Amino acid sequence: MTENRSSRALITGATGFVGSRLAQRLVSKGWDVHVIVRPTSKLEQLENIKSRLKIYEHDGSTEQLENIVSAANLDIVFHLASLFLAQHQSKDVVPLIQSNVQFGTQLVEAMVQNGVYQLVNTGTSWQHYENQDYSPVCLYAATKQAFEMLLRFYLEITPLKVVTLKLFDTYGPNDPRPKLFRLLKTVAERQEPLAMSPGEQLIDLVYIDDVIDAYLIAAERLQTGLTCNHERYAVSLGRPVSLKELVNTYEQVTGKKLPIRWGGRPYRPREVMVPWNTGEKLPGWESRIALLEGIKRVIADG
Ligand SMILES: NC(=O)c1ccc[n+]([C@@H]2O[C@H](COP(=O)([O-])OP(=O)(O)OC[C@H]3O[C@@H](n4cnc5c(N)ncnc54)[C@H](OP(=O)(O)O)[C@@H]3O)[C@@H](O)[C@H]2O)c1
């Protein structure tokens, strides 16, 4: 990976798990990092680098976003902002479209109006249920696909270039999201029985540092002109393990047996039993942190 000390980047979703780690990495590499937050955003994940960021509060309008992109004088945009819901209710339809389709479209409009033509976008393996070219696991995944379809318009009428990184499950220390490892930690501490599905579903976990490597490689592809139009890559180790095996490894590392009642609840509708495994790998990317090492790091950091 080449160092690029003068690059000016905008990150959306920088208050989230992946976005905050990306912001930290870019700052540490000397990038000029700009982030967009909402009036309601909590900046805790950015606390240690806040003084080194330019932070813009978006009021929801396209016009203000255009002003932000103009003021930032950007080379590249990393778009990670998203609302993730594994299952939705009727009340979630508008927020899902707003975060995953409307905001992204406003962003790209603001980019092209300001002559910013390099975008690293974030998709999900869940756009490919049962290994299909397109089959959304849930409405969230459908909105990710919808945004890619919208990008097509801008790709056809402007010099925009896009790399979409399709993420799988990500994990790492101090993850604020209510994901598996936080759940296991609580179960280990309280020793209260937890009903889980039968646990045969395979999970493809990627350690956060490896995920961030992928964003840097994607940026380099754009900056060196390797990307012609819209490239899509799977950011996956390709070595999924079952939920049961994962819990077993967690138990081994912590030395604590977890009181899990396997089969105590059914699988989710459209549970992903085998993660998408036919996506193109990002050239030059490989995982540096194996699952066992990653789990050890998660546990070591509390
Ligand atoms: N992590 C995974 O395992 C995984 C797997 C597949 C795909 N992905 C994708 O990877 C990206 C990062 O995921 P993550 O887990 O880091 O997400 P996360 O922790 O849930 O953070 C989501 C971020 O998006 C921002 N956001 C949501 N709606 C917004 C809007 N309308 N306007 C501006 N900002 C908005 C949030 O800002 P606030 O602070 O204001 O809420 C937050 O910064 C997402 O695109 C996600 O879909 C993640």
The ligand as an SDF file (V2000), in Angstrom:
LIG
                    3D

 48 52  0  0  0  0  0  0  0  0999 V2000
  -20.3970   -4.4050   10.3700 N   0  0  0  0  0  0  0  0  0  0  0  0
  -20.8280   -5.4410    9.6580 C   0  0  0  0  0  0  0  0  0  0  0  0
  -20.7530   -6.5590   10.1290 O   0  0  0  0  0  0  0  0  0  0  0  0
  -21.3490   -5.1510    8.2820 C   0  0  0  0  0  0  0  0  0  0  0  0
  -21.7000   -6.2020    7.4370 C   0  0  0  0  0  0  0  0  0  0  0  0
  -22.1340   -5.9010    6.1450 C   0  0  0  0  0  0  0  0  0  0  0  0
  -22.1960   -4.5700    5.7340 C   0  0  0  0  0  0  0  0  0  0  0  0
  -21.8750   -3.5740    6.5930 N   0  0  0  0  0  0  0  0  0  0  0  0
  -21.9560   -2.1630    6.1640 C   0  0  0  0  0  0  0  0  0  0  0  0
  -20.7640   -1.5000    6.5940 O   0  0  0  0  0  0  0  0  0  0  0  0
  -21.0560   -0.1410    6.8980 C   0  0  0  0  0  0  0  0  0  0  0  0
  -20.5580    0.1850    8.2850 C   0  0  0  0  0  0  0  0  0  0  0  0
  -21.2100   -0.6730    9.2060 O   0  0  0  0  0  0  0  0  0  0  0  0
  -21.0990   -0.4580   10.7820 P   0  0  0  0  0  0  0  0  0  0  0  0
  -21.3830   -1.7790   11.3970 O   0  0  0  0  0  0  0  0  0  0  0  0
  -19.8710    0.2800   11.0990 O   0  0  0  0  0  0  0  0  0  0  0  0
  -22.3550    0.5040   11.0490 O   0  0  0  0  0  0  0  0  0  0  0  0
  -22.8420    1.1610   12.4030 P   0  0  0  0  0  0  0  0  0  0  0  0
  -21.8640    0.9560   13.5110 O   0  0  0  0  0  0  0  0  0  0  0  0
  -24.2640    0.7450   12.6110 O   0  0  0  0  0  0  0  0  0  0  0  0
  -22.8310    2.7290   12.0320 O   0  0  0  0  0  0  0  0  0  0  0  0
  -23.7210    3.2550   11.0960 C   0  0  0  0  0  0  0  0  0  0  0  0
  -23.2720    4.6660   10.7700 C   0  0  0  0  0  0  0  0  0  0  0  0
  -24.1180    5.2130    9.7420 O   0  0  0  0  0  0  0  0  0  0  0  0
  -24.5360    6.5060   10.1500 C   0  0  0  0  0  0  0  0  0  0  0  0
  -25.8210    6.8420    9.5370 N   0  0  0  0  0  0  0  0  0  0  0  0
  -26.9300    6.0760    9.4840 C   0  0  0  0  0  0  0  0  0  0  0  0
  -27.9030    6.7370    8.8600 N   0  0  0  0  0  0  0  0  0  0  0  0
  -27.3880    7.9370    8.4890 C   0  0  0  0  0  0  0  0  0  0  0  0
  -27.9210    9.0560    7.7840 C   0  0  0  0  0  0  0  0  0  0  0  0
  -29.1670    9.0480    7.3530 N   0  0  0  0  0  0  0  0  0  0  0  0
  -27.1270   10.1250    7.6000 N   0  0  0  0  0  0  0  0  0  0  0  0
  -25.8580   10.1300    8.0500 C   0  0  0  0  0  0  0  0  0  0  0  0
  -25.2930    9.0950    8.7310 N   0  0  0  0  0  0  0  0  0  0  0  0
  -26.0650    8.0030    8.9300 C   0  0  0  0  0  0  0  0  0  0  0  0
  -24.6070    6.4150   11.6580 C   0  0  0  0  0  0  0  0  0  0  0  0
  -24.6170    7.7100   12.2100 O   0  0  0  0  0  0  0  0  0  0  0  0
  -25.2910    8.0690   13.6280 P   0  0  0  0  0  0  0  0  0  0  0  0
  -24.1520    8.0840   14.6170 O   0  0  0  0  0  0  0  0  0  0  0  0
  -25.8840    9.4020   13.4240 O   0  0  0  0  0  0  0  0  0  0  0  0
  -26.3130    7.0170   13.9270 O   0  0  0  0  0  0  0  0  0  0  0  0
  -23.3220    5.6310   11.9530 C   0  0  0  0  0  0  0  0  0  0  0  0
  -22.2110    6.4790   11.8790 O   0  0  0  0  0  0  0  0  0  0  0  0
  -22.5480    0.0130    6.6990 C   0  0  0  0  0  0  0  0  0  0  0  0
  -22.7860    0.5250    5.4060 O   0  0  0  0  0  0  0  0  0  0  0  0
  -23.0840   -1.3930    6.8120 C   0  0  0  0  0  0  0  0  0  0  0  0
  -24.3000   -1.5580    6.1220 O   0  0  0  0  0  0  0  0  0  0  0  0
  -21.4520   -3.8270    7.8590 C   0  0  0  0  0  0  0  0  0  0  0  0
  1  2  1  0
  2  3  2  0
  2  4  1  0
  4  5  1  0
  4 48  2  0
  5  6  2  0
  6  7  1  0
  7  8  2  0
  8  9  1  0
  8 48  1  0
  9 10  1  0
  9 46  1  0
 10 11  1  0
 11 12  1  0
 11 44  1  0
 12 13  1  0
 13 14  1  0
 14 15  2  0
 14 16  1  0
 14 17  1  0
 17 18  1  0
 18 19  2  0
 18 20  1  0
 18 21  1  0
 21 22  1  0
 22 23  1  0
 23 24  1  0
 23 42  1  0
 24 25  1  0
 25 26  1  0
 25 36  1  0
 26 27  1  0
 26 35  1  0
 27 28  2  0
 28 29  1  0
 29 30  1  0
 29 35  2  0
 30 31  1  0
 30 32  2  0
 32 33  1  0
 33 34  2  0
 34 35  1  0
 36 37  1  0
 36 42  1  0
 37 38  1  0
 38 39  2  0
 38 40  1  0
 38 41  1  0
 42 43  1  0
 44 45  1  0
 44 46  1  0
 46 47  1  0
M  CHG  2   8   1  16  -1
M  END
$$$$
